[in-house]
Amino acid sequence: MAIKNAEVMHQIEEMLHDLKKRDKQQYNIIFSLLNEVFVEYNTGKSKSVEKKLYEMIDAEVRYRTQKN
Amino acid sequence: MLKLDIEHKKIDDMIIRRIEVENFLSYFGKNIFEFDFGPTLIIGQNNTGKSKLFDAFNWVLFDRSFKTEGEKWECTKDWGKDIVNNLAKKECKIGETVETSVSILFNDEDDIKYYLTREFQLKKNNEKNWEIPRNSELTLTITESITGNSKNYYDKEAEEQIKTLFPENLSKYFLFQGESISQIMSLTSRSAFTKALTDLSRIEVFENAKKYTEKVAKTLKKEFEDKEDSDMAFQARKRDLSKTIQDLIKDLSDQNDLFDNACNERDIAKIVFDEKSEELKKYEECALILKDIEYFDSQWKQKNELRQSVVEAQKKDIFDRWMYAGTEGILKSFLDFYKKNKIDKKIPEPIRQEFLKEMLEEKKCKVCFTPAPIGSDEYKNIQSHISDKSLDKEIELINQLSLVADNMQDKVENISSELQKYYARIDEIDTSIKGFMNKKKLKEEELKTVKPADVSDDELKTKDFAHLQRGYEESKNDLDKFKLLIDRITGKREYIKQQLEDKQKEYDSLIEDSSNIVERDKFILAEKINKNVSQFHAVFLAKLITDIEKEANIYFHKMTEKNAALSGKVKVDYENQEVYTIDETDIRLQNINQANKVSLQIAFVAAILSVSNKFWNTYFPFIADAPISALGGNNKLTAVETMIEIFNQSIIILKDDAVTDDPDTLRNDLIRNLIQNDNNIRNSFELKMEGDTLDEQHTKIVKLK
């Protein structure tokens, strides 16, 4: 049976609880990354996870730079 | 950080509702098994179609069935017409087709129904010739219960859909063939252990995530390093440090490879060492016993030889003296007579002839000193002694006889006591001989109990024990050598890691002054993400192992608690990639028996499925064929009860231990009682074989519950 994302992501969220407190942005990126990886695993189709990761990191850094 | 929820949630998840088996192997016509949530037990004697039902599940899902002749799984193409039931083929008319099919109906928690059918049709050209298609055909219909909408998939597309629902790499765990358990879950093979864990825990998902973050971090770091900094000196320093770090990473990677190779070599050496130890132990005991047998045998021979020599030595003497046994009385009488007459001077001393001549010459008796002139009576008397030698002779003989009799008397008197001594000595030797013979026999009996069953007496006698010992020593040396190598590499790795850490800190401190802020921040963030994902992966794995061990112990304890001979706790040794049992002091238990081994393997697989399923919130139905064929009695019962408890839906196919025409055994059969009394078991079937000839035999289903 394919992995059910909602339940699993809830468990992952609990596992990353500490990180969420320390660094929410990083947590968001990792959470999104894992979600994408699960979808890719479930469907067996590439979800360009690597590209999305680059984009998320790039967006976060540019946001921080502008903020500063 | 990690909190795996291991509360057992009973959810109405994927449930197999029905399997329809038509003209497939031993099943003639259409045969239907209905299932429900919870356990279904299917029992049957040998060759009643139990494994064929298990094959039906495999065939419909994965196009494979187990062929006994080649002892391997084969697809329809390889089976050909043999996959079709014999009676169905027999009854098929010439020119007509016979259809073989297996269908399963299952639904998931959203009540989406899946109806999967695999079909195979043969056309009978004549009694010996069939038209056989290359492959079977697969159809999957997916229906939404609420809307009634349905969609059909065929062949390849249907296979793709099934793979997402039932991943083939996990199939051997939820489509569980008990007699292949040692291949599925070897308790000592690193690769089997890793595969089981990887397959069942689906840790691949996190490993994929780690791969992405590693790659992205590496790429962003390269971008940062390639971009020239405005300060040339800084740029040069950055490059140098980066290169040093890369070299250290490469060194570490090389050491890691060496470490892995050394571990593999060590594992191989360990297998060899274990084999040699086992073999040596097997024969060591025999060697000691054989040594004793040899000793007792040689002692027995020596004693026999001693007996022989004692008999020979005494024979002549005893025999010779025996002749005189009984003469004691006569000798005594003679000697008494002689002594008395000697004392009474009735036996004169023998007179030498020369002495007589001297007397004649001297003309006097030298005994009484009476003169004896020539012609006198005394002279004539002396002369008469010279001529009458017979008297001298007689007296000489009498005196000699007395000497002989004297000697003989001693010996004759001692015959009786010497005979007794002789017999006592012989008895002593005989006792010793018997003693050694008995000891030898006892040792020979002992040898029979310790001798390996597959070794003949001749083989044992010619076994070179010294060679075995040498083999053992060599394998131990090899193992120690690899252990030492691993220790050395570990030391070196630690050293490189420390250097790497130091250089990394230096680098991190340096790049704070870089003018390429965006590139720098991107790669730093990417590295942090990578580190967190790796840590997350490592912590997840550690927690997984702990939970698996905990669950495995619960299941193992349940399966073994009623059997005093089974013992220990389950230890999942991730570092060494092994699963074994330990005692109260955490010492590994050696030489576990078959029942223990089977219980351990089932407990481990069940624990992985259970923990993995709880985390991923998916529940495969557990379909098991002869999962516990090595167990009997109460062990079997507790194993079945444990499996029923672990899985939301289980279809367990078991050999029927009861002789079905005997009411007593039926009444007392543990599994039948379980079926009868356990309300959780809503469905149960018994399989029987009908038909007189091989062509006509087919499985008959009897619903027990």
Contacts between the chains, C-beta under 8 A, distances in Angstrom:
chain1	res1	chain2	res2	distance
A	1	B	13	7.3
A	1	B	14	5.2
A	1	B	108	6.9
A	1	B	165	5.7
A	1	B	166	7.6
A	1	B	618	4.2
A	1	B	619	7.3
A	1	B	620	6.5
A	2	B	164	5.1
A	2	B	165	6.9
A	2	B	618	7.5
A	3	B	202	7.0
A	3	B	205	7.5
A	3	B	616	5.1
A	3	B	617	7.8
A	3	B	618	6.4
A	4	B	616	7.5
A	4	B	617	5.3
A	4	B	618	6.7
A	7	B	616	8.0
A	7	B	617	4.1
A	8	B	615	7.3
A	8	B	616	6.0
A	8	B	617	6.6
A	11	B	4	7.3
A	11	B	5	6.8
A	11	B	615	6.3
A	14	B	3	5.3
A	15	B	1	6.2
A	15	B	2	5.0
A	15	B	3	6.8
A	15	B	536	6.9
A	15	B	539	7.8
A	15	B	540	7.2
A	16	B	1	7.8
A	16	B	536	7.0
A	17	B	1	7.1
A	18	B	1	5.4
A	19	B	532	6.2
A	23	B	528	7.9
A	26	B	525	7.2
A	26	B	528	6.2
A	26	B	529	6.2
A	26	B	532	6.9
A	29	B	529	6.0
A	30	B	529	6.1
A	30	B	532	6.2
A	30	B	533	6.2
A	30	B	536	7.6
A	33	B	209	5.9
A	33	B	212	6.9
A	33	B	213	7.1
A	33	B	529	7.6
A	33	B	533	7.4
A	34	B	205	7.8
A	34	B	206	7.9
A	34	B	209	5.7
A	37	B	205	5.8
A	37	B	206	8.0
A	37	B	208	5.2
A	37	B	209	4.6
A	37	B	212	7.2
A	38	B	205	6.1
A	40	B	208	7.3
A	41	B	202	7.8
A	41	B	204	7.2
A	41	B	205	5.1
A	41	B	208	6.9
A	42	B	164	7.1
A	43	B	164	7.7
A	44	B	160	7.9
A	44	B	163	7.8
A	44	B	164	6.9
A	49	B	208	7.9
A	49	B	212	5.2
A	50	B	212	5.3
A	50	B	215	6.2
A	50	B	216	6.2
A	53	B	212	5.8
A	53	B	213	7.0
A	53	B	216	5.0
A	53	B	529	7.9
A	54	B	216	6.0
A	54	B	219	7.8
A	54	B	220	7.8
A	57	B	216	7.0
A	57	B	220	7.1
A	57	B	522	5.5
A	57	B	525	5.5
A	57	B	526	5.5
A	57	B	529	7.3
A	58	B	522	6.4
A	60	B	525	6.5
A	61	B	518	5.9
A	61	B	521	4.6
A	61	B	522	4.8
A	61	B	525	6.1
A	62	B	518	6.9
A	64	B	521	6.9
A	65	B	517	6.6
A	65	B	518	6.0
A	65	B	521	7.1
